[in-house]
Amino acid sequence: MTYADFITLMMIFFIVLYTFTPGVEKNKFEAIIGAFQGKRGVLDYDSVFSDEMLDVEMQRAKNWEQFYQYIKEQDLDDQVDVEMTPTGVRIILGESVTFDTYSAVLKPAAPPILRRIIQTIEGYEAEEIREVEIQGHTDDRPIRPAPGRLYQSNWELGAARATSVLEFLVDNSSIAAVNFKASTYSEYRPRATNDTPEGRSDNRRVELNVRYYVPQQAQSIPDSLPQEESNQADEE
């Protein structure tokens, strides 16, 4: 579910709630709906959307809206996407802002984006971080051996790119290293067709899956994951 889809669903929820709830003041209802329309964001309605009124999902969306607005201001929304998930948020970074072809060295455009992601994670206290998984994805074109080419397969390239992003996040954040994990799906989880240059470009990406403890999980998952368990955890 994308950020826009989530906001649309929340607007529908409030409309239905208003329909079946007597005694709701019209001006407050209109202010709530106004937060989902036009150019004004949810953050412009702090007097209506107090933390006490927001459920966990709304607080999460409100927090990540700031990152989403930063991406739009930097004209990066064609290369960086934000999607809400049942347990957190997924940030998708396109290859053009992260790595050169066949490389796992971060491009200069990547650190400012990653630092903003760190700020957004660290500045949010409504939920506790369970894990941050960084996934490296490639297109389906095979890597052919060549002199000086460091990676010999898409598996190696995807894993190396995920690890590069992970190391930057660990080195530049206060989040415990035990909460991070790197993985790769190589070419096997495409977002688009590999039959066109545009589709292959969409598939060459790094995904950051920020997962929080949710109420249903809190009773069965320890406060911090042991290293061997964190390496096995995988939620889609």
Buried (B, 14 or more C-beta within 10 A) or exposed (E): EEBEEBBEEBBEEBEEEBEEEEEBEEEEBEBBEEBBEEEEBBEBBEEBBEEEEBEEBBBBBBBBBBBBEBBEEBEBEEBBBBBBBEBBBBBBBBBBBBBEEEBBEBEEBBEEBBBBBBBBBEEBEBBEBBBBBBBBBBBBEEBEEEEEEEBEBBBBBBBBBBBBBBBBBBEEBEBEBEBBBBBBBBBEEBEEEBEEEEBBBBBBBBBBBBBBBBEEEEEEBEEBBEEEEBEEEEEE
